[in-house]
Each structure stands twice: as structure tokens, then as C-alpha cells.
Amino acid sequence: MEVQLTEEQEAQLSQIARRDGKSDAGQLLQDAAMRLLEEDSRFRAAVLEGKAYADRGEFIEEEEMDARFEAMLGS
């Protein structure tokens, strides 16, 4: 797979790679791609789990969800 980047983008990635102790920008991008794939997998699993709860009728009302969000955000 090839990714086309501008010279400025390549320079920025190389700078980040050096700062983070990576061997090069390619390693930085490979690590970022792996994190993206892992996060996508977790997200999809969570959606399927939520759908399964809803299919069984196990969900909460909007008002309760709003209260939970407010509590989480410290509002």
C-alpha cells in the first residue's frame, strides 16, 4: 500500500517519529494504523453488544441517559 503525502506532511511525521523514539515515519504510521484497526474493532464490538441489548429490550430511557452523561461530564 502506498500513501501520498506532501513534503511538509512527511517532515512533520518524521519530526513526530524522532520525538517519540520511532525508527522512522513509516513505523509511526504503521503503529497509528494498528491503533486505528484496534479501535475500529472495539467500536464495532460495542455496537453489536448494544444492539443485542436493545434486541432483548434491555435499554434505558432518554432521560436516564441524559442524567448519566451529565454526571460523566461533571455538569
Jmol script that loads the backbone (N, CA, C; Angstrom):
load data "model"
ATOM      1  N   MET A   1       0.850  -1.168   0.000  1.00  0.00           N
ATOM      2  CA  MET A   1       0.000   0.000   0.000  1.00  0.00           C
ATOM      3  C   MET A   1       0.897   1.232   0.000  1.00  0.00           C
ATOM      4  N   GLU A   2       0.482   2.210  -0.752  1.00  0.00           N
ATOM      5  CA  GLU A   2       1.223   3.464  -0.776  1.00  0.00           C
ATOM      6  C   GLU A   2       0.307   4.593  -0.353  1.00  0.00           C
ATOM      7  N   VAL A   3       0.878   5.553   0.348  1.00  0.00           N
ATOM      8  CA  VAL A   3       0.150   6.734   0.783  1.00  0.00           C
ATOM      9  C   VAL A   3       0.909   7.945   0.263  1.00  0.00           C
ATOM     10  N   GLN A   4       0.195   8.845  -0.395  1.00  0.00           N
ATOM     11  CA  GLN A   4       0.825  10.042  -0.932  1.00  0.00           C
ATOM     12  C   GLN A   4       0.721  11.171   0.082  1.00  0.00           C
ATOM     13  N   LEU A   5       1.869  11.715   0.464  1.00  0.00           N
ATOM     14  CA  LEU A   5       1.926  12.820   1.416  1.00  0.00           C
ATOM     15  C   LEU A   5       2.732  13.958   0.814  1.00  0.00           C
ATOM     16  N   THR A   6       2.434  15.162   1.260  1.00  0.00           N
ATOM     17  CA  THR A   6       3.240  16.294   0.831  1.00  0.00           C
ATOM     18  C   THR A   6       4.581  16.243   1.555  1.00  0.00           C
ATOM     19  N   GLU A   7       5.541  16.994   1.045  1.00  0.00           N
ATOM     20  CA  GLU A   7       6.845  17.050   1.710  1.00  0.00           C
ATOM     21  C   GLU A   7       6.702  17.586   3.129  1.00  0.00           C
ATOM     22  N   GLU A   8       5.828  18.554   3.300  1.00  0.00           N
ATOM     23  CA  GLU A   8       5.602  19.120   4.637  1.00  0.00           C
ATOM     24  C   GLU A   8       5.026  18.069   5.581  1.00  0.00           C
ATOM     25  N   GLN A   9       4.084  17.285   5.113  1.00  0.00           N
ATOM     26  CA  GLN A   9       3.498  16.231   5.944  1.00  0.00           C
ATOM     27  C   GLN A   9       4.552  15.193   6.310  1.00  0.00           C
ATOM     28  N   GLU A  10       5.374  14.815   5.344  1.00  0.00           N
ATOM     29  CA  GLU A  10       6.440  13.850   5.619  1.00  0.00           C
ATOM     30  C   GLU A  10       7.408  14.390   6.660  1.00  0.00           C
ATOM     31  N   ALA A  11       7.753  15.657   6.561  1.00  0.00           N
ATOM     32  CA  ALA A  11       8.666  16.272   7.527  1.00  0.00           C
ATOM     33  C   ALA A  11       8.043  16.291   8.916  1.00  0.00           C
ATOM     34  N   GLN A  12       6.763  16.614   8.984  1.00  0.00           N
ATOM     35  CA  GLN A  12       6.076  16.630  10.278  1.00  0.00           C
ATOM     36  C   GLN A  12       6.045  15.236  10.890  1.00  0.00           C
ATOM     37  N   LEU A  13       5.752  14.235  10.084  1.00  0.00           N
ATOM     38  CA  LEU A  13       5.717  12.861  10.586  1.00  0.00           C
ATOM     39  C   LEU A  13       7.093  12.401  11.042  1.00  0.00           C
ATOM     40  N   SER A  14       8.129  12.768  10.301  1.00  0.00           N
ATOM     41  CA  SER A  14       9.493  12.409  10.702  1.00  0.00           C
ATOM     42  C   SER A  14       9.854  13.057  12.026  1.00  0.00           C
ATOM     43  N   GLN A  15       9.430  14.292  12.202  1.00  0.00           N
ATOM     44  CA  GLN A  15       9.696  15.003  13.458  1.00  0.00           C
ATOM     45  C   GLN A  15       8.987  14.306  14.625  1.00  0.00           C
ATOM     46  N   ILE A  16       7.742  13.930  14.429  1.00  0.00           N
ATOM     47  CA  ILE A  16       6.995  13.228  15.480  1.00  0.00           C
ATOM     48  C   ILE A  16       7.650  11.882  15.776  1.00  0.00           C
ATOM     49  N   ALA A  17       8.060  11.177  14.725  1.00  0.00           N
ATOM     50  CA  ALA A  17       8.698   9.871  14.908  1.00  0.00           C
ATOM     51  C   ALA A  17       9.970  10.000  15.745  1.00  0.00           C
ATOM     52  N   ARG A  18      10.797  10.984  15.416  1.00  0.00           N
ATOM     53  CA  ARG A  18      12.026  11.190  16.198  1.00  0.00           C
ATOM     54  C   ARG A  18      11.702  11.519  17.652  1.00  0.00           C
ATOM     55  N   ARG A  19      10.728  12.399  17.860  1.00  0.00           N
ATOM     56  CA  ARG A  19      10.327  12.793  19.211  1.00  0.00           C
ATOM     57  C   ARG A  19       9.836  11.592  20.018  1.00  0.00           C
ATOM     58  N   ASP A  20       9.113  10.686  19.333  1.00  0.00           N
ATOM     59  CA  ASP A  20       8.535   9.521  20.013  1.00  0.00           C
ATOM     60  C   ASP A  20       9.463   8.313  20.037  1.00  0.00           C
ATOM     61  N   GLY A  21      10.681   8.478  19.530  1.00  0.00           N
ATOM     62  CA  GLY A  21      11.650   7.391  19.572  1.00  0.00           C
ATOM     63  C   GLY A  21      11.406   6.290  18.558  1.00  0.00           C
ATOM     64  N   LYS A  22      10.667   6.581  17.511  1.00  0.00           N
ATOM     65  CA  LYS A  22      10.417   5.599  16.451  1.00  0.00           C
ATOM     66  C   LYS A  22      11.604   5.608  15.487  1.00  0.00           C
ATOM     67  N   SER A  23      11.799   4.489  14.810  1.00  0.00           N
ATOM     68  CA  SER A  23      12.918   4.391  13.875  1.00  0.00           C
ATOM     69  C   SER A  23      12.729   5.308  12.674  1.00  0.00           C
ATOM     70  N   ASP A  24      11.479   5.481  12.236  1.00  0.00           N
ATOM     71  CA  ASP A  24      11.204   6.381  11.117  1.00  0.00           C
ATOM     72  C   ASP A  24       9.708   6.670  11.049  1.00  0.00           C
ATOM     73  N   ALA A  25       9.324   7.535  10.108  1.00  0.00           N
ATOM     74  CA  ALA A  25       7.920   7.903   9.965  1.00  0.00           C
ATOM     75  C   ALA A  25       7.071   6.700   9.554  1.00  0.00           C
ATOM     76  N   GLY A  26       7.660   5.762   8.807  1.00  0.00           N
ATOM     77  CA  GLY A  26       6.920   4.568   8.415  1.00  0.00           C
ATOM     78  C   GLY A  26       6.469   3.765   9.622  1.00  0.00           C
ATOM     79  N   GLN A  27       7.349   3.641  10.605  1.00  0.00           N
ATOM     80  CA  GLN A  27       6.995   2.918  11.831  1.00  0.00           C
ATOM     81  C   GLN A  27       5.895   3.653  12.590  1.00  0.00           C
ATOM     82  N   LEU A  28       5.988   4.975  12.607  1.00  0.00           N
ATOM     83  CA  LEU A  28       4.961   5.792  13.250  1.00  0.00           C
ATOM     84  C   LEU A  28       3.602   5.555  12.595  1.00  0.00           C
ATOM     85  N   LEU A  29       3.576   5.567  11.264  1.00  0.00           N
ATOM     86  CA  LEU A  29       2.327   5.350  10.541  1.00  0.00           C
ATOM     87  C   LEU A  29       1.796   3.938  10.726  1.00  0.00           C
ATOM     88  N   GLN A  30       2.695   2.970  10.761  1.00  0.00           N
ATOM     89  CA  GLN A  30       2.262   1.584  10.975  1.00  0.00           C
ATOM     90  C   GLN A  30       1.631   1.438  12.360  1.00  0.00           C
ATOM     91  N   ASP A  31       2.242   2.032  13.376  1.00  0.00           N
ATOM     92  CA  ASP A  31       1.683   1.984  14.722  1.00  0.00           C
ATOM     93  C   ASP A  31       0.312   2.671  14.774  1.00  0.00           C
ATOM     94  N   ALA A  32       0.199   3.805  14.086  1.00  0.00           N
ATOM     95  CA  ALA A  32      -1.074   4.532  14.064  1.00  0.00           C
ATOM     96  C   ALA A  32      -2.150   3.706  13.358  1.00  0.00           C
ATOM     97  N   ALA A  33      -1.790   3.042  12.275  1.00  0.00           N
ATOM     98  CA  ALA A  33      -2.748   2.202  11.555  1.00  0.00           C
ATOM     99  C   ALA A  33      -3.220   1.043  12.432  1.00  0.00           C
ATOM    100  N   MET A  34      -2.310   0.451  13.183  1.00  0.00           N
ATOM    101  CA  MET A  34      -2.694  -0.651  14.072  1.00  0.00           C
ATOM    102  C   MET A  34      -3.658  -0.160  15.149  1.00  0.00           C
ATOM    103  N   ARG A  35      -3.396   1.022  15.709  1.00  0.00           N
ATOM    104  CA  ARG A  35      -4.313   1.577  16.712  1.00  0.00           C
ATOM    105  C   ARG A  35      -5.684   1.839  16.110  1.00  0.00           C
ATOM    106  N   LEU A  36      -5.715   2.329  14.870  1.00  0.00           N
ATOM    107  CA  LEU A  36      -6.979   2.573  14.189  1.00  0.00           C
ATOM    108  C   LEU A  36      -7.757   1.272  14.011  1.00  0.00           C
ATOM    109  N   LEU A  37      -7.086   0.224  13.571  1.00  0.00           N
ATOM    110  CA  LEU A  37      -7.750  -1.064  13.383  1.00  0.00           C
ATOM    111  C   LEU A  37      -8.267  -1.634  14.699  1.00  0.00           C
ATOM    112  N   GLU A  38      -7.475  -1.508  15.768  1.00  0.00           N
ATOM    113  CA  GLU A  38      -7.905  -1.999  17.078  1.00  0.00           C
ATOM    114  C   GLU A  38      -9.111  -1.214  17.582  1.00  0.00           C
ATOM    115  N   GLU A  39      -9.077   0.112  17.432  1.00  0.00           N
ATOM    116  CA  GLU A  39     -10.193   0.936  17.889  1.00  0.00           C
ATOM    117  C   GLU A  39     -11.450   0.639  17.081  1.00  0.00           C
ATOM    118  N   ASP A  40     -11.310   0.435  15.779  1.00  0.00           N
ATOM    119  CA  ASP A  40     -12.451   0.100  14.942  1.00  0.00           C
ATOM    120  C   ASP A  40     -13.068  -1.222  15.396  1.00  0.00           C
ATOM    121  N   SER A  41     -12.230  -2.184  15.709  1.00  0.00           N
ATOM    122  CA  SER A  41     -12.720  -3.486  16.171  1.00  0.00           C
ATOM    123  C   SER A  41     -13.469  -3.356  17.494  1.00  0.00           C
ATOM    124  N   ARG A  42     -12.908  -2.576  18.428  1.00  0.00           N
ATOM    125  CA  ARG A  42     -13.594  -2.362  19.716  1.00  0.00           C
ATOM    126  C   ARG A  42     -14.930  -1.655  19.524  1.00  0.00           C
ATOM    127  N   PHE A  43     -14.941  -0.636  18.650  1.00  0.00           N
ATOM    128  CA  PHE A  43     -16.172   0.115  18.402  1.00  0.00           C
ATOM    129  C   PHE A  43     -17.252  -0.791  17.831  1.00  0.00           C
ATOM    130  N   ARG A  44     -16.881  -1.596  16.825  1.00  0.00           N
ATOM    131  CA  ARG A  44     -17.863  -2.477  16.202  1.00  0.00           C
ATOM    132  C   ARG A  44     -18.401  -3.510  17.187  1.00  0.00           C
ATOM    133  N   ALA A  45     -17.541  -4.018  18.050  1.00  0.00           N
ATOM    134  CA  ALA A  45     -17.989  -4.971  19.072  1.00  0.00           C
ATOM    135  C   ALA A  45     -18.956  -4.304  20.038  1.00  0.00           C
ATOM    136  N   ALA A  46     -18.671  -3.059  20.421  1.00  0.00           N
ATOM    137  CA  ALA A  46     -19.555  -2.342  21.339  1.00  0.00           C
ATOM    138  C   ALA A  46     -20.909  -2.075  20.696  1.00  0.00           C
ATOM    139  N   VAL A  47     -20.914  -1.735  19.416  1.00  0.00           N
ATOM    140  CA  VAL A  47     -22.177  -1.511  18.714  1.00  0.00           C
ATOM    141  C   VAL A  47     -22.995  -2.798  18.664  1.00  0.00           C
ATOM    142  N   LEU A  48     -22.345  -3.905  18.348  1.00  0.00           N
ATOM    143  CA  LEU A  48     -23.063  -5.187  18.312  1.00  0.00           C
ATOM    144  C   LEU A  48     -23.600  -5.560  19.688  1.00  0.00           C
ATOM    145  N   GLU A  49     -22.815  -5.289  20.727  1.00  0.00           N
ATOM    146  CA  GLU A  49     -23.282  -5.572  22.086  1.00  0.00           C
ATOM    147  C   GLU A  49     -24.497  -4.705  22.423  1.00  0.00           C
ATOM    148  N   GLY A  50     -24.438  -3.431  22.063  1.00  0.00           N
ATOM    149  CA  GLY A  50     -25.571  -2.538  22.310  1.00  0.00           C
ATOM    150  C   GLY A  50     -26.805  -2.964  21.547  1.00  0.00           C
ATOM    151  N   LYS A  51     -26.614  -3.400  20.307  1.00  0.00           N
ATOM    152  CA  LYS A  51     -27.738  -3.879  19.507  1.00  0.00           C
ATOM    153  C   LYS A  51     -28.358  -5.117  20.142  1.00  0.00           C
ATOM    154  N   ALA A  52     -27.530  -5.998  20.654  1.00  0.00           N
ATOM    155  CA  ALA A  52     -28.043  -7.207  21.301  1.00  0.00           C
ATOM    156  C   ALA A  52     -28.879  -6.844  22.531  1.00  0.00           C
ATOM    157  N   TYR A  53     -28.399  -5.864  23.326  1.00  0.00           N
ATOM    158  CA  TYR A  53     -29.177  -5.405  24.478  1.00  0.00           C
ATOM    159  C   TYR A  53     -30.530  -4.854  24.018  1.00  0.00           C
ATOM    160  N   ALA A  54     -30.503  -4.021  22.999  1.00  0.00           N
ATOM    161  CA  ALA A  54     -31.744  -3.412  22.507  1.00  0.00           C
ATOM    162  C   ALA A  54     -32.687  -4.473  21.964  1.00  0.00           C
ATOM    163  N   ASP A  55     -32.143  -5.455  21.243  1.00  0.00           N
ATOM    164  CA  ASP A  55     -32.982  -6.526  20.712  1.00  0.00           C
ATOM    165  C   ASP A  55     -33.685  -7.296  21.823  1.00  0.00           C
ATOM    166  N   ARG A  56     -33.046  -7.380  22.982  1.00  0.00           N
ATOM    167  CA  ARG A  56     -33.657  -8.063  24.130  1.00  0.00           C
ATOM    168  C   ARG A  56     -34.547  -7.120  24.947  1.00  0.00           C
ATOM    169  N   GLY A  57     -34.627  -5.856  24.515  1.00  0.00           N
ATOM    170  CA  GLY A  57     -35.446  -4.888  25.249  1.00  0.00           C
ATOM    171  C   GLY A  57     -34.758  -4.331  26.476  1.00  0.00           C
ATOM    172  N   GLU A  58     -33.435  -4.507  26.560  1.00  0.00           N
ATOM    173  CA  GLU A  58     -32.672  -4.031  27.715  1.00  0.00           C
ATOM    174  C   GLU A  58     -32.024  -2.694  27.376  1.00  0.00           C
ATOM    175  N   PHE A  59     -32.774  -1.629  27.555  1.00  0.00           N
ATOM    176  CA  PHE A  59     -32.223  -0.304  27.307  1.00  0.00           C
ATOM    177  C   PHE A  59     -32.826   0.668  28.297  1.00  0.00           C
ATOM    178  N   ILE A  60     -32.255   1.856  28.349  1.00  0.00           N
ATOM    179  CA  ILE A  60     -32.735   2.849  29.307  1.00  0.00           C
ATOM    180  C   ILE A  60     -33.411   3.984  28.550  1.00  0.00           C
ATOM    181  N   GLU A  61     -34.235   4.712  29.264  1.00  0.00           N
ATOM    182  CA  GLU A  61     -34.941   5.831  28.670  1.00  0.00           C
ATOM    183  C   GLU A  61     -33.993   7.011  28.452  1.00  0.00           C
ATOM    184  N   GLU A  62     -34.380   7.906  27.569  1.00  0.00           N
ATOM    185  CA  GLU A  62     -33.543   9.051  27.201  1.00  0.00           C
ATOM    186  C   GLU A  62     -33.204   9.923  28.410  1.00  0.00           C
ATOM    187  N   GLU A  63     -34.145  10.130  29.291  1.00  0.00           N
ATOM    188  CA  GLU A  63     -33.903  10.979  30.458  1.00  0.00           C
ATOM    189  C   GLU A  63     -32.803  10.407  31.344  1.00  0.00           C
ATOM    190  N   GLU A  64     -32.812   9.089  31.517  1.00  0.00           N
ATOM    191  CA  GLU A  64     -31.779   8.456  32.334  1.00  0.00           C
ATOM    192  C   GLU A  64     -30.415   8.565  31.650  1.00  0.00           C
ATOM    193  N   MET A  65     -30.403   8.401  30.332  1.00  0.00           N
ATOM    194  CA  MET A  65     -29.140   8.523  29.600  1.00  0.00           C
ATOM    195  C   MET A  65     -28.602   9.939  29.712  1.00  0.00           C
ATOM    196  N   ASP A  66     -29.469  10.949  29.594  1.00  0.00           N
ATOM    197  CA  ASP A  66     -29.058  12.335  29.748  1.00  0.00           C
ATOM    198  C   ASP A  66     -28.439  12.568  31.119  1.00  0.00           C
ATOM    199  N   ALA A  67     -29.078  12.005  32.138  1.00  0.00           N
ATOM    200  CA  ALA A  67     -28.555  12.169  33.506  1.00  0.00           C
ATOM    201  C   ALA A  67     -27.194  11.514  33.646  1.00  0.00           C
ATOM    202  N   ARG A  68     -27.016  10.361  33.037  1.00  0.00           N
ATOM    203  CA  ARG A  68     -25.710   9.684  33.090  1.00  0.00           C
ATOM    204  C   ARG A  68     -24.619  10.512  32.399  1.00  0.00           C
ATOM    205  N   PHE A  69     -24.952  11.068  31.220  1.00  0.00           N
ATOM    206  CA  PHE A  69     -23.982  11.910  30.514  1.00  0.00           C
ATOM    207  C   PHE A  69     -23.619  13.138  31.343  1.00  0.00           C
ATOM    208  N   GLU A  70     -24.608  13.768  31.930  1.00  0.00           N
ATOM    209  CA  GLU A  70     -24.333  14.937  32.760  1.00  0.00           C
ATOM    210  C   GLU A  70     -23.432  14.587  33.930  1.00  0.00           C
ATOM    211  N   ALA A  71     -23.675  13.440  34.550  1.00  0.00           N
ATOM    212  CA  ALA A  71     -22.847  13.001  35.668  1.00  0.00           C
ATOM    213  C   ALA A  71     -21.419  12.719  35.201  1.00  0.00           C
ATOM    214  N   MET A  72     -21.287  12.106  34.029  1.00  0.00           N
ATOM    215  CA  MET A  72     -19.956  11.799  33.497  1.00  0.00           C
ATOM    216  C   MET A  72     -19.179  13.078  33.180  1.00  0.00           C
ATOM    217  N   LEU A  73     -19.877  14.081  32.677  1.00  0.00           N
ATOM    218  CA  LEU A  73     -19.222  15.322  32.306  1.00  0.00           C
ATOM    219  C   LEU A  73     -19.061  16.278  33.482  1.00  0.00           C
ATOM    220  N   GLY A  74     -19.599  15.899  34.612  1.00  0.00           N
ATOM    221  CA  GLY A  74     -19.471  16.727  35.808  1.00  0.00           C
ATOM    222  C   GLY A  74     -20.307  18.002  35.747  1.00  0.00           C
ATOM    223  N   SER A  75     -21.377  17.953  34.963  1.00  0.00           N
ATOM    224  CA  SER A  75     -22.242  19.130  34.805  1.00  0.00           C
ATOM    225  C   SER A  75     -23.174  19.266  35.975  1.00  0.00           C
TER     226      SER A  75
END
end "model"
wireframe off; spacefill off
backbone 0.3
color backbone group
